[in-house]
Amino acid sequence: MLQLVPQMRILVAVERLDFRKGLDSIISYCKQQLKEDPFSGALFIFRNRTGTAVKIICYDGVGYYLIFRRFSRGKLAWWPHTSELPLQPLAAQQLAVLLAQGNPLNAAFPEDWRKIG
């Protein structure tokens, strides 16, 4: 089970990924194509061509997690479509909605917690 916390850096790859790629190829893709450090502890989220599955990679200081989620019915309701940036940041609660095949842009979230001054 993946624990999503508000402090987590989550990056969604705009381009689709060839899901025949294994962990080492995805790490190389992050370094070379996305220009991001896969050892940073950030979650990297990728989708397949048809939108019926996602792959998530994350480094925890000891090793990598490779999470594969295939939806039993339907497709992703939302995915970023911008050609300017190869990665789009996402909040933890937005990722939870995305993994439930929802649209995180249409979900209503309370404001982030702030320290009372």
Summary of the structure (lengths in Angstrom):
residues: 117
radius of gyration: 14.5
end to end distance: 35.6
largest distance: 50.9
contacts: 283
relative contact order: 0.22
helix: 15%
strand: 23%
